[in-house]
């Protein structure tokens, strides 16, 4: 073979080989998988980066990076570094979908700081339970019985109790006030895909969120010690019926997050520290989880897997977490989890929410002491492990995103 021809063939062969090596391994499989899945029918938001608004799977594998798990069937998912905010990979992460009970993360992040102390006791009335949706998940709250705020939050996080949500909403100032506060807080977090209609995530017309937004809610909520405790609790004792002349009984409740408690076909995930699962007819199964491994903290959200496999939402979430831990440092981020509006204040400008047209609704009386700490302090705990807000040369204040996970709390029963 002539030397020139041999050289040309060698170069072409090398070029073809480089395409196979540089292109993400499994990209063809990914495309085939994407073709089989439902797709957004309209444009998606680009909050966090242009790639996050594109349809389909977004990932940039580097040398040595593992391929994404096969057979991912969720309509939408995201894997992000909880501390840096880097999005490692995503799939339709801004698709607006029914959130089910994962919306309770926003509910808790909004309401929890206002209802303090945890020992605060409330006598439940019949009217407070009247608005609970038919077929809702319940923890077993009864009218004419007293419960502490601590009891009710355990009912929300462990059993996804809509009865507990409605009682806490009434304590906050009523369901309409709670929904309005949740919407304001979502906007403060730049979770712009979210429309809140019910505080518990129960199916309602026009109520939507996204994998991206749910991840923002989890990240914000995990800045709060009480939120971390409830989200990581595996089992607890819940007050039962009160019988005259007898000591009030209690019964055990277990967290329905199977990556915490495990179940047939699902092992508890090593390093899991919360956060929230959900299911409704329209939403399908939804899940947001956070886990730590070798000092790395990842967030994952999975929405509505089409797989008929039992506990598919947990298995796909676990697979994405495994991938994220293995891929960390070997992929180019495709976007970021944005900080709240109040965490980014430009020199000479007003903080978000304080300008014209930003008049705040009247806060419920029970939240007076927490109103100031609500939007301005919600992100403060990001500084617990890594310092306070960092002043950059351009006089822009950005969040130092490192923050702690619960220590021994993640597996301890609450009694």
N, C-alpha and C positions, 0 to 999 in steps of 0.2 A: 504494500500500500504506500503510495507516495507520501512523503513526509508532511507536505502541506495538508493533504486530506486527512491524514492521521491526527494532525494537530487540531483540525476543525472538529473532527469526531470527538476527540477528547474534551474539547471545550464545551461542545453541546451536551455531552454526557454529564459533565460536571455541573452545567447549568440546570439540567433537569433534576439531578440529584439534589442540588441546593434548594430547588423549589419544594421538593418533597420534605426536606429537613426543616426549612425555614417556615413553611406554611404550617399552621397549627395542626399537629397530628390529630386526626379524627375530625378535621374540618368538614370533610365530605359527609361523614356520618352526622355531624352537627346540622349541616344544611338539610339533609334528608329528614332528620328528626324535626327540625323547625317546620318543614313543609307539611308535616302531619298534624302540627299543633294549631289550635285556634290563634288568630292574630288580631291585634287591635284594628278597629275599623276607621280610626281617625288619627290625627297627629298626636304625638305624646310630648309632654313637657321636656325641656332640656335643662331643668334645674340640676346642678351638679355636673354638667358636662354634655356636650353635643352627642356623644356616643350613647348616652343613656336615653336619648329620645328616639333612637333608631329601633326599628322592628327587628326582633330576633335576638340571638345570643351575641353578646359583646365580650370578647376576651382577646388579650394579646399575650400569647405564650412566649416566654423567652427560653434560652438554653437551659435544659434540664427540668423545665416545668412539666408537671404531669398533665395529661389531657383531662378534660372535664368528665364527670361520671357519665356513663352511658345510660340511655333510657330515662332521661329526665322528662317528665310529662307535665310539669306544672305550667300553667299559662304564664306565670310571671315568677321570677326569683331574683335574688341579689345576694352577693357575698361581699362583705366589707370589713376592713380593719376598723375595729371599734375605737381605737385610740387615735390613729392618724386620720381616719375618715376616708381613706382610699378605697374605692370600689374595685375589687379584684376581678370581678366578672358579674354579668347581669344578663337577664333575659326579659325583655319588655318590662323593665323595672318601673316605668311610669304609667303603665296601663291601669286605668281607673276601673277597679273591680270591687264588688261587695266584700267588705273586710271580715264580716262575722265578729266573733268575740275578740279578735286581735285589736279591735278598736278600743277595747277596755284599757289598753295601755295608755292611750290618749286620755281616757276618762280618769285613770289613776294619776297620771302625770299632772293633770289639771286640778283635780279636786283634793288629792291626798294632802298637800301642804296646808290646806285651809282647815281641815278637820283634825285639830290637835287639841289636847294630847290624845294618844291612842287609847287611853282609859276613859275618854269621854263616852258617856252612856246615853242611849236613846231608846224611848218607848215607841214601838212601832204601832202605827194605826192602820186601819183597814184601807183608808184612802191611799196610803203610800204604796200599797201593793196592787192597787186597782189597775194600774197602767202596764203591768207586766204582760208581755206578749204571750199569746197562746202557744203552748209547746216549748216555752223557754226553758233553758237549763236553770235549775233552782238549787240553792243550798239548803233551804228549809227554814227560812225566816218566817216567824209567825206573828200575827197581829196580837196586840196587848202583851207582848213579851219585850223585855229589855235586852239590848245588845251593846257591847262596846264597839267603838270604831275599829278596834283591832280585830274583833270577831268578824265584823262585816267585810273588812278588806281580805281576810283569809277566805271568806266565802266567795269573794270576787275572783281572786287569783287561783285558788285551788279548784273550786267547783264551777267557776264561771257563772256564779249565781246572779241572774238578772233581778231576782228579788232583792238581793243585797245592794245592787247598783241603784235601784229605784229608791231604796231607803236612804242611801248616802246622798243621792241627788236631792232628795227632799231636805236633808240636813244642810245641804249646800245652798239651798234657796229655791229649789223646785227644778223639775225636769227642763222646762224652757230655758231657765237661767243657766243650767248646767250645759245644755247643748250650745248655747251662745258662747259660754266661756271656753268650751272645747274648740269651737270654730276659731275663736280669737287666738287661742294658744297654738292651734295648728298653723295658722298664718304666721305667728311669731317664729315658729320653728321652720318656716319656709316649706311646710308640707302642703303644697298648693294643689295637689291632686285630690285632697280630702274634702268631702262635704258631709257634715255631721247632721243626722236627723234624729237618731236615738242614741242615748248615752251608753247603751249596752251592746251595740253592734247588731241588734236584732234586725232582720231584713226590713228595709223601709224604702219606698220609692226615692230614687236619686241619691241614696246614701252610698258613697264610694270612698275608696282610698287606693293606695298602691303599695307595692312591695317597697319602693323607695321611701314613701311616707311612713309606713309602719316601722321601718328600720330607724328612721329619725325619732319616732316616738319611743322606741325601746332604748335608744342611745340616750335620750334626754331623761327618761324615767330612771335609768340605772345610775344616774347621778345622785339619787335620793336614797338614803339608808333604809327607810321604811319600805320603799318600792323594791329594793334589792332583797330585803328580807322576805317579803311576801312572795315575790316571783320565784325565789329559790326554795321555798318551804315544800317539803315532800308530803308530810301528813300533819294534821292538827286535830284538836278536839273542838267541836262546835257545840254551842249551847242548844239543848233540846227543849222538850216541853216542860212547863212548870206545873207541877201537881201540888194541890193544896196540902200543906202539912208535911211535904217531903222535900228533900234536897233536890234542886234542879239537876236533871240528868244531862249528859252530853253524849255526843257520838263522834266517831272518827270520820274525818273527810280526807280524801287523798287527791293530790294534784293530778289533774287530767293531762298534764304535759308528760307524754310517755318517754321523752328523753331524760326526764328526771326520775320517774318512778319505774319505768320499764313496763312491758306487757308481753303477751304472747307474740313472739316474733320480733320484739324490739328490746334491745338491751339499753339500760341507762347509759347515756353518753358521757364519756370521761371528760371531766372539766366543765360540764354544763352548769349554768348558773341562772337559768330562767329562759324564756320570758313568758310567752303567752300563746295558746292555741285557740282555735275556734272552728265552728262548723255551723252552717245553715244550708237550707235547700238551695238558695241562689248563689251563695258564696262557695259552696263546697268546703273542703278542708283548707284552713289557713294556719300558718305557724310562723312565729318569729322566735329565734333562739339566740343565745349568747353563750360562748364557751371560751375557756382559756387553756392553752397548752404551751408549755415551755416559754412562758412569759408573753406569748402572743394572744391577743383577745380578738375574736371574730364575731361578727353579727351575720345572721343569715335569715332571710324571709322567703317563704315558699307559699304561693297562692294557687289553690285549686288544681292539684294534680289530676290528670285524667286516668291514671293507672287504677285498675281494679284491685291491685294488691292491697292487702290489709295494712293499715298504717302507712300508706305510701308517703304522706306528707312528712312524717318523721324520718322515714328511710331516705327520702330525697334530701331532706335538710341535713341529716347526718353525713350523707355522701358529699354534699357541698362543703360542709365544715371540714371533713377529712381532706378534700381537695384544697381548700383554702389554706389549711395549715401546711400542707406539702408544697403549695405553690407560692407561699409568701416569700417575697424577695426574688422571685423568678418570673414574675409577670409585670407587664407595664399596666398601671391602673387605667381603667377606662372612664373614670369619673371620680367624684368625691361626694361624701355626705357633707352638705353645707351646714355651717353653724347657724344658730338662731339670729334673727335680725339684730337683736339687742347686743349680740356679741361682736358685731362689726360696726364700729362707729367711726366715721370719717371725721377728720379735723374740720371744725367749722360747720358741721352739719348737726341737725337734731337727731337724737337717738330714734330708732324706728318706733313708731306708735305715738310720738309726742307732737307731731306736726299738725297742720290744719286738717280737719276732717277725721282726726283720730280720737274723738271724744269717747271716753270709756263708759260702758254701761254701769249702772250702779251695782256694786258688789253685794252679795248677800251679807246680812249682819254677822253671820258666823265666820265670815272670812276677812273681817276687818283687819286683824293682825297679820294676815298673810297676803293681803292685796299687793303691798309693795314688793314683797319677796317673790311674787308670782312670776311676772314676765321678766323682771330685771335680775332675779336671783336664780331662775330655773337652771341656768347653765353654770352657776358658780362652782358647783361641786366637781366640775371638770378639772379644777385646779388642785384637788385634794392631794393627788400623788405627784403631780408634776409642776406645781407652782401656780401662780395666779395668771390673769390675762397678760399677754405679752405685748409690749408696745414695740411696733416696728418703726423703721426709719421714716416711713411715709406717713407716720402719725395715724396709722390704722391699727385698731386693736383686734387681734384675732385670738381665738381660744387656744390655749394650750390643752390639748385634748386628752392627755393621760388621766386616768381615773382608776380607782380601785374596784375590784370585784369583791363580793362577800367572801369572807374567809371560811370559817367553819359552818357558816349559816346554811350553805347550799344543800346539805343533806340532813340537817337536824330536824326532827319533828317538832312542831310547835304545840305546846300543851298549856 
